[in-house]
Amino acid sequence: MPPTRAHRLPYLLYAVVFCACLSRSNAVVLAACLAGIAVLLWKVRQAGKLTLPYGVPLVIFGVLAALNLALLLAADPGPTGPTETFVTFCDQVFQGDGQVMAPSGQEVTDTFVARYQADYAAGNYDALWQAVLAEELSLATDTAALSP
């Protein structure tokens, strides 16, 4: 007996979730899994019973959705403000013992110090943090480098 359209649906949903996995984005995979779960639950409700062709994909998509949700919740966004290390590097840069590097690899220490001297003098490390992030700069000393 040839497969019916209803039996092809799980394979179509597998293809959609596989394509979402290729995006390498946990949020996209989670959205695809949740959409697949919703469609399968709708089909189960329409049929009035849970059958094997819908049950197995429901379990697979449920596990994938749970794993992706856990990964999204566990992701560390990194520091959101100036850290002690950042403050130390800034102090060294403004005291002449460090360097500021542009994304191109060019040293921009003098320009950075001149532009943000007032913020440093006021102890406004938040403004310095935002400037380094916005301009994608790296701070370096003789022994280490820092890119927030």
DSSP file with accessible surface (Angstrom, degrees, kcal/mol):
  #  RESIDUE AA STRUCTURE BP1 BP2  ACC     N-H-->O    O-->H-N    N-H-->O    O-->H-N    TCO  KAPPA ALPHA  PHI   PSI    X-CA   Y-CA   Z-CA
    1    1 A M              0   0  209      0, 0.0     3,-0.1     0, 0.0     0, 0.0   0.000 360.0 360.0 360.0 125.3    0.0    0.0    0.0
    2    2 A P        -     0   0  102      0, 0.0     2,-0.0     0, 0.0     0, 0.0  -0.356 360.0 -93.7 -67.5 149.4    1.6    3.3   -1.0
    3    3 A P        -     0   0   83      0, 0.0     2,-0.1     0, 0.0     5,-0.0  -0.355  41.1-129.5 -64.4 141.6    2.1    5.9    1.8
    4    4 A T     >  -     0   0   60      1,-0.1     4,-1.0    -3,-0.1     3,-0.4  -0.375  25.3-103.1 -83.7 170.3   -0.6    8.3    2.3
    5    5 A R  H >> S+     0   0  210      1,-0.2     4,-1.0     2,-0.2     3,-0.6   0.880 122.9  57.1 -60.3 -37.6   -0.2   12.1    2.5
    6    6 A A  H 34 S+     0   0   32      1,-0.2     3,-0.3     2,-0.2    -1,-0.2   0.854 104.7  51.4 -64.1 -34.0   -0.6   11.8    6.3
    7    7 A H  H 34 S+     0   0   86     -3,-0.4     4,-0.4     1,-0.2    -1,-0.2   0.689 105.7  56.0 -77.2 -18.0    2.3    9.4    6.5
    8    8 A R  H <X S+     0   0  139     -4,-1.0     4,-2.0    -3,-0.6     3,-0.3   0.712  87.6  80.5 -82.1 -22.0    4.5   11.7    4.5
    9    9 A L  H  X S+     0   0   34     -4,-1.0     4,-2.6    -3,-0.3     5,-0.2   0.914  88.4  51.8 -55.7 -47.9    4.0   14.6    7.0
   10   10 A P  H  > S+     0   0    5      0, 0.0     4,-2.6     0, 0.0    -1,-0.2   0.904 109.1  51.7 -58.4 -36.3    6.5   13.4    9.6
   11   11 A Y  H  > S+     0   0  167     -4,-0.4     4,-2.1    -3,-0.3    -2,-0.2   0.897 109.1  50.1 -66.8 -37.9    9.2   13.1    6.9
   12   12 A L  H  X S+     0   0  107     -4,-2.0     4,-2.2     2,-0.2    -1,-0.2   0.929 111.5  48.6 -63.4 -42.3    8.4   16.7    5.7
   13   13 A L  H  X S+     0   0   18     -4,-2.6     4,-2.6     1,-0.2     5,-0.2   0.886 108.1  54.3 -67.2 -36.9    8.8   17.9    9.3
   14   14 A Y  H  X S+     0   0   71     -4,-2.6     4,-2.8    -5,-0.2    -1,-0.2   0.920 108.6  49.9 -59.4 -42.6   12.0   16.0    9.7
   15   15 A A  H  X S+     0   0   49     -4,-2.1     4,-2.5     2,-0.2    -2,-0.2   0.909 110.1  50.0 -63.3 -41.4   13.3   17.8    6.6
   16   16 A V  H  X S+     0   0   74     -4,-2.2     4,-2.2     2,-0.2    -2,-0.2   0.938 113.3  45.3 -63.3 -45.8   12.3   21.2    8.0
   17   17 A V  H  X S+     0   0    7     -4,-2.6     4,-2.3     2,-0.2    -2,-0.2   0.909 111.5  53.4 -67.0 -37.5   14.0   20.5   11.4
   18   18 A F  H  X S+     0   0  132     -4,-2.8     4,-1.5    -5,-0.2    -2,-0.2   0.937 109.5  48.2 -61.8 -43.8   17.1   19.2    9.6
   19   19 A C  H  X S+     0   0   80     -4,-2.5     4,-0.7     1,-0.2    -1,-0.2   0.890 109.7  52.9 -63.6 -37.0   17.3   22.4    7.6
   20   20 A A  H ><>S+     0   0    9     -4,-2.2     3,-0.9     1,-0.2     5,-0.6   0.892 104.8  55.5 -64.6 -36.8   16.9   24.3   10.8
   21   21 A C  H ><5S+     0   0   55     -4,-2.3     3,-1.4     1,-0.3    -1,-0.2   0.841  99.3  61.4 -63.5 -32.4   19.8   22.4   12.2
   22   22 A L  H 3<5S+     0   0  114     -4,-1.5    -1,-0.3     1,-0.3    -2,-0.2   0.763  92.3  65.4 -65.6 -23.0   21.9   23.5    9.3
   23   23 A S  T <<5S-     0   0   59     -3,-0.9    -1,-0.3    -4,-0.7    -2,-0.2   0.690  96.7-143.4 -71.7 -16.6   21.4   27.1   10.4
   24   24 A R  T < 5 +     0   0  228     -3,-1.4     2,-0.5    -4,-0.4    -3,-0.1   0.742  57.9 127.6  59.6  25.3   23.4   26.3   13.6
   25   25 A S     >< -     0   0   45     -5,-0.6     4,-2.3     1,-0.1     5,-0.2  -0.959  53.0-154.4-113.8 120.7   21.1   28.5   15.6
   26   26 A N  H  > S+     0   0   58     -2,-0.5     4,-2.6     1,-0.2     5,-0.2   0.858  96.7  55.4 -60.8 -34.9   19.5   27.0   18.7
   27   27 A A  H  > S+     0   0   52      2,-0.2     4,-2.4     1,-0.2    -1,-0.2   0.907 108.3  47.3 -66.5 -39.6   16.6   29.5   18.4
   28   28 A V  H  > S+     0   0   68      2,-0.2     4,-2.5     1,-0.2    -2,-0.2   0.924 113.5  47.8 -67.9 -42.8   15.8   28.4   14.9
   29   29 A V  H  X S+     0   0    8     -4,-2.3     4,-2.7    -9,-0.3     5,-0.2   0.927 111.8  50.7 -64.0 -42.7   16.0   24.7   15.7
   30   30 A L  H  X S+     0   0   25     -4,-2.6     4,-2.7    -5,-0.2     5,-0.2   0.935 110.9  48.6 -60.1 -44.6   13.7   25.3   18.8
   31   31 A A  H  X S+     0   0   60     -4,-2.4     4,-2.4     1,-0.2    -1,-0.2   0.918 112.1  48.7 -62.8 -41.8   11.2   27.2   16.6
   32   32 A A  H  X S+     0   0   13     -4,-2.5     4,-2.5     2,-0.2    -1,-0.2   0.916 112.4  48.5 -65.1 -41.9   11.2   24.4   14.0
   33   33 A C  H  X S+     0   0    0     -4,-2.7     4,-2.7     2,-0.2    -2,-0.2   0.925 112.1  48.4 -64.5 -43.9   10.7   21.7   16.7
   34   34 A L  H  X S+     0   0   92     -4,-2.7     4,-2.5     2,-0.2    -2,-0.2   0.895 111.9  49.5 -64.7 -38.3    7.9   23.6   18.3
   35   35 A A  H  X S+     0   0   56     -4,-2.4     4,-2.5    -5,-0.2    -2,-0.2   0.920 111.6  49.4 -65.2 -42.2    6.2   24.1   15.0
   36   36 A G  H  X S+     0   0    2     -4,-2.5     4,-2.6     2,-0.2    -2,-0.2   0.915 110.9  49.6 -62.2 -42.0    6.6   20.4   14.2
   37   37 A I  H  X S+     0   0   34     -4,-2.7     4,-2.8     2,-0.2     5,-0.2   0.931 110.6  50.5 -62.0 -44.8    5.1   19.5   17.6
   38   38 A A  H  X S+     0   0   58     -4,-2.5     4,-2.1     2,-0.2    -2,-0.2   0.928 112.1  46.3 -61.2 -44.8    2.2   21.8   17.0
   39   39 A V  H  X S+     0   0   50     -4,-2.5     4,-2.4     1,-0.2    -1,-0.2   0.932 114.1  47.9 -64.4 -44.7    1.5   20.3   13.6
   40   40 A L  H  X S+     0   0    0     -4,-2.6     4,-2.6     1,-0.2    -2,-0.2   0.906 111.1  50.1 -64.9 -41.3    1.8   16.8   14.9
   41   41 A L  H  X S+     0   0   93     -4,-2.8     4,-2.6     2,-0.2    -1,-0.2   0.893 109.9  51.8 -63.4 -37.0   -0.5   17.5   17.8
   42   42 A W  H  X S+     0   0  151     -4,-2.1     4,-2.3    -5,-0.2    -2,-0.2   0.925 111.2  47.1 -63.2 -43.6   -3.0   19.0   15.5
   43   43 A K  H  X S+     0   0   47     -4,-2.4     4,-2.3     2,-0.2    -2,-0.2   0.888 111.8  50.7 -66.9 -38.0   -2.9   15.9   13.3
   44   44 A V  H  X>S+     0   0   22     -4,-2.6     4,-1.8     2,-0.2     5,-0.7   0.930 111.5  47.9 -64.1 -43.2   -3.2   13.6   16.4
   45   45 A R  H  <5S+     0   0  218     -4,-2.6    -2,-0.2     1,-0.2    -1,-0.2   0.897 111.0  51.4 -64.4 -38.8   -6.2   15.6   17.6
   46   46 A Q  H  <5S+     0   0  117     -4,-2.3    -1,-0.2     1,-0.2    -2,-0.2   0.902 113.3  44.3 -63.9 -40.7   -7.8   15.4   14.1
   47   47 A A  H  <5S-     0   0   61     -4,-2.3    -1,-0.2     2,-0.2    -2,-0.2   0.715 104.0-132.8 -76.9 -23.6   -7.3   11.6   14.0
   48   48 A G  T  <5S+     0   0   67     -4,-1.8     2,-0.3    -5,-0.2    -3,-0.2   0.442  77.0  58.7  85.4  -1.5   -8.6   11.2   17.5
   49   49 A K  S   <S-     0   0  142     -5,-0.7     2,-0.6     2,-0.0    -2,-0.2  -0.992  84.0-108.7-155.2 157.0   -5.7    8.9   18.6
   50   50 A L        -     0   0  112     -2,-0.3     2,-0.3    -3,-0.1    -9,-0.0  -0.779  39.8-172.0 -89.6 119.8   -2.0    8.8   18.8
   51   51 A T    >>  -     0   0   42     -2,-0.6     4,-2.8     1,-0.1     3,-1.2  -0.745  35.8-106.7-110.9 162.6   -0.5    6.6   16.1
   52   52 A L  H 3> S+     0   0  135     -2,-0.3     4,-1.9     1,-0.3    -1,-0.1   0.883 115.0  58.8 -56.4 -43.6    3.1    5.4   15.7
   53   53 A P  H 34 S+     0   0   45      0, 0.0    -1,-0.3     0, 0.0    -3,-0.0   0.783 118.9  32.0 -61.8 -22.1    3.8    7.6   12.6
   54   54 A Y  H <> S+     0   0   16     -3,-1.2     4,-1.7     2,-0.1    -2,-0.2   0.721 113.8  60.5-101.5 -27.6    3.0   10.7   14.8
   55   55 A G  H  X S+     0   0   14     -4,-2.8     4,-2.1     2,-0.2     5,-0.2   0.920 102.3  50.0 -68.1 -45.0    4.2    9.5   18.1
   56   56 A V  H  X S+     0   0   67     -4,-1.9     4,-2.6     1,-0.2     5,-0.2   0.953 112.6  45.5 -63.4 -48.8    7.8    8.9   17.2
   57   57 A P  H  > S+     0   0    3      0, 0.0     4,-3.3     0, 0.0     5,-0.3   0.891 109.8  57.0 -63.0 -33.5    8.4   12.3   15.7
   58   58 A L  H  X S+     0   0   28     -4,-1.7     4,-2.2     2,-0.2    -2,-0.2   0.931 110.0  44.1 -60.5 -43.6    6.6   13.9   18.6
   59   59 A V  H  X S+     0   0   97     -4,-2.1     4,-2.6     2,-0.2     5,-0.2   0.938 115.4  47.8 -66.1 -45.5    9.1   12.3   21.0
   60   60 A I  H  X S+     0   0   67     -4,-2.6     4,-2.6     1,-0.2    -2,-0.2   0.947 115.0  44.4 -62.3 -48.0   12.1   13.2   18.8
   61   61 A F  H  X S+     0   0    1     -4,-3.3     4,-2.6     1,-0.2    -1,-0.2   0.872 112.3  53.9 -66.2 -34.8   10.9   16.8   18.3
   62   62 A G  H  X S+     0   0   29     -4,-2.2     4,-2.4    -5,-0.3    -1,-0.2   0.925 110.5  45.3 -63.8 -44.5   10.1   17.1   22.1
   63   63 A V  H  X S+     0   0   82     -4,-2.6     4,-2.6     2,-0.2     5,-0.2   0.933 114.5  48.6 -65.3 -44.8   13.6   15.9   23.0
   64   64 A L  H  X S+     0   0   53     -4,-2.6     4,-2.5    -5,-0.2     5,-0.2   0.912 111.9  49.7 -61.4 -41.6   15.3   18.3   20.5
   65   65 A A  H  X S+     0   0    9     -4,-2.6     4,-2.5     2,-0.2    -1,-0.2   0.927 111.5  48.6 -63.9 -43.4   13.1   21.2   21.7
   66   66 A A  H  X S+     0   0   59     -4,-2.4     4,-2.5     2,-0.2    -2,-0.2   0.922 112.6  48.1 -63.3 -43.5   14.1   20.5   25.3
   67   67 A L  H  X S+     0   0  102     -4,-2.6     4,-2.4     2,-0.2    -1,-0.2   0.920 113.5  46.8 -63.1 -43.3   17.8   20.3   24.5
   68   68 A N  H  X S+     0   0   12     -4,-2.5     4,-2.4     2,-0.2    -2,-0.2   0.885 111.4  51.2 -68.7 -37.0   17.7   23.5   22.5
   69   69 A L  H  X S+     0   0   83     -4,-2.5     4,-2.4    -5,-0.2     5,-0.2   0.931 110.3  49.9 -63.9 -41.6   15.8   25.3   25.2
   70   70 A A  H  X S+     0   0   56     -4,-2.5     4,-2.0     1,-0.2    -2,-0.2   0.912 111.3  49.0 -62.8 -41.4   18.3   24.1   27.8
   71   71 A L  H  X S+     0   0   96     -4,-2.4     4,-1.0     1,-0.2    -1,-0.2   0.895 111.0  49.8 -65.4 -39.6   21.2   25.3   25.5
   72   72 A L  H  < S+     0   0   68     -4,-2.4     3,-0.3     1,-0.2    -2,-0.2   0.905 114.0  44.8 -65.2 -40.0   19.6   28.7   25.0
   73   73 A L  H  < S+     0   0  137     -4,-2.4    -2,-0.2     1,-0.2    -1,-0.2   0.810 114.4  49.0 -74.4 -28.5   19.0   29.2   28.8
   74   74 A A  H  < S+     0   0   82     -4,-2.0    -1,-0.2    -5,-0.2    -2,-0.2   0.583  82.0 117.7 -87.6  -9.9   22.5   28.0   29.6
   75   75 A A     <  -     0   0   66     -4,-1.0    -3,-0.0    -3,-0.3     3,-0.0  -0.345  61.7-137.4 -63.4 132.6   24.3   30.2   27.1
   76   76 A D        -     0   0  140      1,-0.1    -1,-0.1    -2,-0.1    -2,-0.1  -0.830   9.5-161.5 -93.2 114.6   26.6   32.7   28.8
   77   77 A P        -     0   0  117      0, 0.0    -1,-0.1     0, 0.0    -2,-0.1   0.604  39.1-127.4 -72.4  -7.8   26.3   36.2   27.2
   78   78 A G        -     0   0   24      2,-0.0     2,-0.0    70,-0.0    -3,-0.0  -0.279  53.1 -22.0  86.7 179.8   29.6   37.2   28.7
   79   79 A P        -     0   0   81      0, 0.0     4,-0.1     0, 0.0    -3,-0.0  -0.355  48.6-164.7 -65.2 142.7   30.2   40.3   30.7
   80   80 A T  S    S+     0   0  124      2,-0.1    -2,-0.0    -2,-0.0     3,-0.0   0.311  71.0  18.5-108.9   5.9   27.7   43.1   30.3
   81   81 A G  S    S-     0   0   19     48,-0.0     2,-0.1    49,-0.0    45,-0.1  -0.934 105.5 -47.2-160.0 179.8   29.8   45.8   31.9
   82   82 A P        -     0   0   39      0, 0.0     2,-0.2     0, 0.0    -2,-0.1  -0.361  53.8-155.6 -63.6 130.0   33.3   46.7   32.9
   83   83 A T     >  -     0   0   50     -2,-0.1     4,-2.4     1,-0.1     5,-0.2  -0.498  32.5-102.2 -95.6 171.5   35.1   43.9   34.7
   84   84 A E  H  > S+     0   0  170      1,-0.2     4,-2.3     2,-0.2     5,-0.1   0.894 125.0  52.2 -61.5 -38.3   38.0   44.3   37.1
   85   85 A T  H  > S+     0   0   76      2,-0.2     4,-2.6     1,-0.2    -1,-0.2   0.914 108.0  50.9 -63.9 -41.9   40.4   43.1   34.4
   86   86 A F  H  > S+     0   0    0      2,-0.2     4,-2.8     1,-0.2    -2,-0.2   0.922 109.9  49.8 -62.0 -43.8   39.0   45.7   32.0
   87   87 A V  H  X S+     0   0   41     -4,-2.4     4,-2.6     1,-0.2    -1,-0.2   0.924 110.8  50.2 -61.2 -42.8   39.5   48.5   34.6
   88   88 A T  H  X S+     0   0   71     -4,-2.3     4,-2.1     1,-0.2    -2,-0.2   0.930 111.6  47.4 -62.1 -44.4   43.1   47.3   35.1
   89   89 A F  H  X S+     0   0   19     -4,-2.6     4,-2.6     1,-0.2    -1,-0.2   0.910 111.5  51.0 -63.3 -43.2   43.8   47.4   31.4
   90   90 A C  H  X S+     0   0    1     -4,-2.8     4,-2.8     2,-0.2     5,-0.2   0.921 108.2  52.3 -60.5 -43.8   42.2   50.8   31.1
   91   91 A D  H  X S+     0   0   41     -4,-2.6     4,-1.3     1,-0.2     6,-0.2   0.926 111.2  47.0 -58.3 -42.4   44.3   52.1   33.9
   92   92 A Q  H  <>S+     0   0   62     -4,-2.1     5,-2.9     2,-0.2     6,-0.8   0.903 111.8  50.5 -67.7 -39.2   47.4   50.8   32.1
   93   93 A V  H ><5S+     0   0    3     -4,-2.6     3,-1.4     4,-0.3     5,-0.3   0.947 112.9  44.9 -63.1 -47.4   46.4   52.3   28.8
   94   94 A F  H 3<5S+     0   0   25     -4,-2.8    -1,-0.2     1,-0.3    -2,-0.2   0.692 110.9  54.5 -75.1 -14.7   45.8   55.7   30.2
   95   95 A Q  T 3<5S-     0   0  123     -4,-1.3    -1,-0.3    -5,-0.2    -2,-0.2   0.386 121.3-107.2 -93.9   2.1   49.0   55.6   32.2
   96   96 A G  T < 5S+     0   0   63     -3,-1.4    -3,-0.2    -4,-0.3    -2,-0.1   0.569  95.6 104.4  88.3   9.4   51.0   54.9   29.0
   97   97 A D  S   <S+     0   0   99     -5,-2.9    45,-0.5    -6,-0.2    -4,-0.3   0.300  74.5  50.6-104.9   9.4   51.7   51.2   29.8
   98   98 A G  E     -A  141   0A  10     -6,-0.8     2,-0.3    -5,-0.3    43,-0.2  -0.855  67.6-132.3-139.2 175.0   49.1   49.7   27.4
   99   99 A Q  E     -A  140   0A  83     41,-3.4    41,-2.8    -2,-0.3     2,-0.5  -0.929   5.8-144.9-129.9 153.4   47.9   49.8   23.8
  100  100 A V  E     -A  139   0A   0     -2,-0.3     8,-3.1    39,-0.2     9,-0.5  -0.988  21.0-162.5-118.1 127.9   44.5   50.0   22.1
  101  101 A M  E     -AB 138 107A  47     37,-3.2    37,-2.3    -2,-0.5     6,-0.2  -0.912  10.6-137.7-116.2 137.2   44.2   48.1   18.8
  102  102 A A    >   -     0   0   17      4,-3.1     3,-2.3    -2,-0.4    35,-0.1  -0.398  36.8-101.0 -79.2 164.5   41.6   48.6   16.1
  103  103 A P  T 3  S+     0   0   87      0, 0.0    -1,-0.1     0, 0.0    33,-0.1   0.814 123.8  60.8 -58.0 -26.7   40.0   45.5   14.4
  104  104 A S  T 3  S-     0   0   96      2,-0.1     3,-0.1     1,-0.1    -3,-0.0   0.590 121.5-107.7 -76.2  -9.0   42.3   46.1   11.5
  105  105 A G  S <  S+     0   0   46     -3,-2.3     2,-0.3     1,-0.3    -1,-0.1   0.387  75.3 137.7  96.4  -1.9   45.4   45.6   13.8
  106  106 A Q        -     0   0  127      1,-0.1    -4,-3.1    -5,-0.1     2,-0.4  -0.565  58.5-118.3 -79.7 138.2   46.3   49.3   13.7
  107  107 A E  B     +B  101   0A 101     -2,-0.3    -6,-0.2    -6,-0.2     3,-0.1  -0.632  36.6 169.3 -77.6 127.8   47.3   50.9   17.0
  108  108 A V     >  +     0   0   29     -8,-3.1     4,-2.6    -2,-0.4     5,-0.2  -0.025  32.1 125.4-127.3  29.8   44.9   53.7   18.0
  109  109 A T  H  > S+     0   0   11     -9,-0.5     4,-3.0     1,-0.2     5,-0.3   0.924  73.3  48.3 -59.4 -49.9   46.1   54.3   21.6
  110  110 A D  H  > S+     0   0  135      1,-0.2     4,-2.4     2,-0.2    -1,-0.2   0.914 114.0  46.6 -61.5 -42.7   46.7   58.0   21.2
  111  111 A T  H  > S+     0   0   80      2,-0.2     4,-2.4     1,-0.2    -1,-0.2   0.927 114.3  48.0 -63.9 -44.2   43.4   58.7   19.5
  112  112 A F  H  X S+     0   0    4     -4,-2.6     4,-2.3     2,-0.2    -2,-0.2   0.935 112.6  47.7 -63.8 -46.5   41.5   56.6   22.1
  113  113 A V  H  X S+     0   0   31     -4,-3.0     4,-0.8    -5,-0.2    -1,-0.2   0.923 113.8  47.5 -62.9 -43.7   43.2   58.3   25.1
  114  114 A A  H  < S+     0   0   80     -4,-2.4     3,-0.5    -5,-0.3     4,-0.3   0.920 114.6  46.4 -64.3 -41.5   42.6   61.8   23.7
  115  115 A R  H  < S+     0   0  133     -4,-2.4     3,-0.2     1,-0.2    -2,-0.2   0.864 124.0  30.7 -70.5 -34.9   38.9   61.0   22.9
  116  116 A Y  H  X S+     0   0   35     -4,-2.3     4,-2.4    -5,-0.2    -1,-0.2   0.227  81.7 109.8-115.0  17.8   38.1   59.4   26.3
  117  117 A Q  H  X S+     0   0   86     -4,-0.8     4,-2.8    -3,-0.5     5,-0.2   0.897  81.0  51.7 -59.5 -41.8   40.4   61.2   28.7
  118  118 A A  H  > S+     0   0   77     -4,-0.3     4,-1.8     1,-0.2    -1,-0.2   0.907 110.0  48.7 -64.7 -41.7   37.5   63.0   30.3
  119  119 A D  H  4>S+     0   0   48      2,-0.2     5,-2.9     1,-0.2     4,-0.4   0.910 113.1  47.6 -64.4 -41.1   35.6   59.8   30.9
  120  120 A Y  H ><5S+     0   0   43     -4,-2.4     3,-1.5     1,-0.2    -2,-0.2   0.936 110.3  51.4 -65.5 -43.8   38.7   58.1   32.4
  121  121 A A  H 3<5S+     0   0   79     -4,-2.8    -1,-0.2     1,-0.3    -2,-0.2   0.848 110.7  49.4 -61.9 -32.1   39.4   61.1   34.6
  122  122 A A  T 3<5S-     0   0   81     -4,-1.8    -1,-0.3    -5,-0.2    -2,-0.2   0.508 115.4-117.4 -83.7  -4.1   35.7   61.0   35.9
  123  123 A G  T < 5 +     0   0   42     -3,-1.5     2,-1.8    -4,-0.4     3,-0.2   0.736  61.2 153.2  74.4  22.9   36.0   57.2   36.5
  124  124 A N     >< +     0   0   63     -5,-2.9     4,-1.4     1,-0.2     3,-0.4  -0.539   4.7 159.5 -88.1  75.5   33.4   56.5   33.9
  125  125 A Y  H  >  +     0   0   51     -2,-1.8     4,-2.8     1,-0.2    -1,-0.2   0.749  68.1  66.5 -70.8 -22.9   34.5   53.0   33.0
  126  126 A D  H  > S+     0   0  101     -3,-0.2     4,-2.6     2,-0.2    -1,-0.2   0.919 101.8  47.4 -62.1 -42.9   31.0   52.2   31.6
  127  127 A A  H  > S+     0   0   25     -3,-0.4     4,-2.2     2,-0.2    -2,-0.2   0.899 112.7  49.1 -65.1 -38.8   31.5   54.8   28.9
  128  128 A L  H  X S+     0   0    0     -4,-1.4     4,-2.6     2,-0.2    -2,-0.2   0.917 110.8  50.9 -65.9 -42.3   35.0   53.3   28.1
  129  129 A W  H  X S+     0   0    5     -4,-2.8     4,-2.4     1,-0.2    -2,-0.2   0.935 111.4  47.3 -58.1 -49.3   33.4   49.8   28.0
  130  130 A Q  H  X S+     0   0  109     -4,-2.6     4,-2.9     1,-0.2    -1,-0.2   0.881 111.6  51.1 -62.5 -38.3   30.8   50.9   25.6
  131  131 A A  H  X S+     0   0    8     -4,-2.2     4,-2.4     2,-0.2    -2,-0.2   0.930 110.3  48.2 -65.4 -43.1   33.4   52.7   23.4
  132  132 A V  H  <>S+     0   0    1     -4,-2.6     5,-2.2     1,-0.2     4,-0.5   0.920 115.9  44.8 -64.3 -42.0   35.6   49.6   23.2
  133  133 A L  H ><5S+     0   0   68     -4,-2.4     3,-0.9    -5,-0.2    -2,-0.2   0.943 114.0  48.4 -65.6 -47.4   32.6   47.4   22.3
  134  134 A A  H 3<5S+     0   0   84     -4,-2.9    -2,-0.2     1,-0.3    -1,-0.2   0.873 119.2  38.1 -63.4 -38.5   31.1   49.9   19.8
  135  135 A E  T 3<5S-     0   0   66     -4,-2.4    -1,-0.3    -5,-0.2    -2,-0.2   0.396 106.1-127.0 -93.4   0.8   34.5   50.3   18.0
  136  136 A E  T < 5 +     0   0  136     -3,-0.9    -3,-0.2    -4,-0.5     2,-0.2   0.888  50.8 166.1  54.4  46.8   35.5   46.7   18.4
  137  137 A L      < -     0   0    8     -5,-2.2     2,-0.4    -6,-0.2   -35,-0.2  -0.478  29.4-144.5 -90.6 161.7   38.8   47.6   20.0
  138  138 A S  E     -A  101   0A  33    -37,-2.3   -37,-3.2    -2,-0.2     2,-0.4  -0.970   7.5-145.2-124.0 141.4   41.2   45.4   21.9
  139  139 A L  E     -AC 100 146A   0      7,-3.0     7,-3.5    -2,-0.4     2,-0.3  -0.875  23.2-178.8-105.0 141.3   43.3   46.5   24.9
  140  140 A A  E     -AC  99 145A  16    -41,-2.8   -41,-3.4    -2,-0.4     5,-0.2  -0.980  15.0-174.5-141.9 149.3   46.8   45.1   25.3
  141  141 A T  E     -A   98   0A  21      3,-3.3   -43,-0.2    -2,-0.3   -52,-0.0  -0.685  51.8 -86.0-123.9-174.6   49.7   45.3   27.7
  142  142 A D  S    S+     0   0  160    -45,-0.5     3,-0.1    -2,-0.2   -44,-0.1   0.789 127.1  30.9 -65.2 -24.8   53.2   43.9   27.5
  143  143 A T  S    S+     0   0  134      1,-0.2     2,-0.3     0, 0.0    -1,-0.2   0.628 124.0  12.6-110.8 -17.6   51.9   40.6   29.0
  144  144 A A        -     0   0   46      2,-0.0    -3,-3.3     0, 0.0     2,-0.3  -0.968  54.4-138.2-154.6 169.3   48.3   40.2   27.9
  145  145 A A  E     -C  140   0A  78     -2,-0.3     2,-0.4    -5,-0.2    -5,-0.3  -0.956  12.0-160.5-133.8 152.3   45.5   41.3   25.7
  146  146 A L  E     +C  139   0A  36     -7,-3.5    -7,-3.0    -2,-0.3    -2,-0.0  -0.993  11.8 176.1-137.8 127.5   41.8   41.9   26.3
  147  147 A S              0   0   78     -2,-0.4    -9,-0.1    -9,-0.2    -2,-0.0  -0.919 360.0 360.0-128.2 103.5   38.9   42.0   23.9
  148  148 A P              0   0   54      0, 0.0   -70,-0.0     0, 0.0    -2,-0.0  -0.207 360.0 360.0 -67.0 360.0   35.5   42.4   25.7
